[in-house]
Amino acid sequence: MGSSSVIESLSEKHAVVKWVVGVMIVGVSVLGIYASGPFGLWQRNGSSRRRNKKPIRVYMDGCFDMMHYGHCNALRQARALGDQLIVGVVSDDEIIANKGPPVTPLHERLIMVNAVKWVDEVIPEAPYAITEEFMKKLFDEYNIDYIIHGDDPCVLPDGTDAYAHAKKAGRYKQIKRTEGVSSTDIVGRMLLCVRERTIADAHNHSSLQRQFSNGRGQKFDDGVVASGTRVSHFLPTSRRIVQFSNGRSPGPDARIVYIDGAFDLFHAGHVEILRLARARGDFLLVGIHTDQTVSATRGLHRPIMSLHERSLSVLACRYVDEVIIGAPWEVSKDMITTFNISVVAHGTCAENTDFQKEQSNPYAVPISLGIFQVLDSPLDITTTTIIRRIVSNHEAYQKRNEKKGESEKKYYESKTHVSGD
């Protein structure tokens, strides 16, 4: 083949390549135009609409007296129904008028609710019943989309439904109540833990236990409370623990703070010391002692709440990053190394404040390492404080429980009557 023929052949091939490349460029351009056309605009506008979409705000109210993991789980479920959860905390006066005296006053209940990690805003002194006036305020001033409550009845003293107006307005949503725990049941457990009783008192005590815990507690024999009278109907599952967990780990250079305890009847005092502990570092690890450890150090009738119940209450707190379920009594060198702990903290207000005088000081190692810190507790409240409140006002709580039973009876009677018609 001559040189001219070779040149012509190469020219033809070059032309073909240029044509193919040209077609590809045109195709890409067309696709670009298409992407920037209706479809592309729809994509951008769609994401823009999602960004600019008004958040769904849901409202849930309650007394939140002696707040426990059942309350926290209700708030978790409510938050899942929207983007922002606003919680109304019923005033002391409203609780007294509708149920009886609360165990924990409003300021303590506000601390508890504000500390729950699923709560975005809190409305203090909310009314017990959702009146038309208050419902309008929720919709207009707080931009509430839905009002949430559990599937258990909330009944006014006259037997009517406290959420009737919200249901009628079509702005009501319901969540499933957490089985196995209630404030009423916890009161019964507390009454059982009181051991110093006369025979006459023990008879009343037994009666109260049946009132508050539906007779599911331990039996009384000759006026003496049997040992080991904790009553818990909670069945822990890995799914529930995952639901409550933050699922985050400390960074490589994080300052990890460790604080341990029983955290029984999780209360405002616990919340406040956890808040202070969290402020001492970047990551708060909380050790929760086993039931056996708590019983050995505080008596056979403690703890009131089981290990897993106590763990969930602590995990629900916004200041807590992780928990050790069943932490050892002594903080060892190996434990400090394993978890890379920088600070071991302890509050000044605790059931056990004489630990340094004990033969086996549980904080001996962190003290020797210079990483032990004592924090001034903002509130002078312990689990014993809560138990004393119950015992000193047991007659009022008995009447409160009877009042609740009468209201619910009226509610169910009205439902039966309506269905009969």
Salt bridges, closest charged atoms under 4 A:
ASP65 OD2 - ARG400 NH1 3.18
ASP92 OD1 - ARG109 NH2 2.49
GLU108 OE2 - ARG389 NH2 2.77
ASP120 OD2 - ARG79 NE 2.95
GLU121 OE2 - ARG57 NH1 3.01
ASP140 OD2 - LYS136 NZ 2.65
ASP145 OD2 - LYS54 NZ 3.02
ASP161 OD2 - LYS167 NZ 2.53
GLU179 OE1 - ARG177 NH1 3.84
ASP185 OD2 - ARG189 NH2 2.96
ASP185 OD1 - ARG216 NH2 3.88
ASP260 OD2 - HIS289 NE2 3.46
ASP264 OD2 - ARG302 NE 4.00
GLU272 OE2 - ARG275 NH2 3.05
ASP291 OD1 - ARG310 NH2 2.68
GLU309 OE1 - ARG189 NH1 3.00
ASP321 OD1 - ARG248 NH2 2.68
ASP321 OD2 - ARG278 NE 2.96
GLU351 OE2 - ARG302 NH2 3.26
ASP421 OD2 - HIS417 NE2 3.60
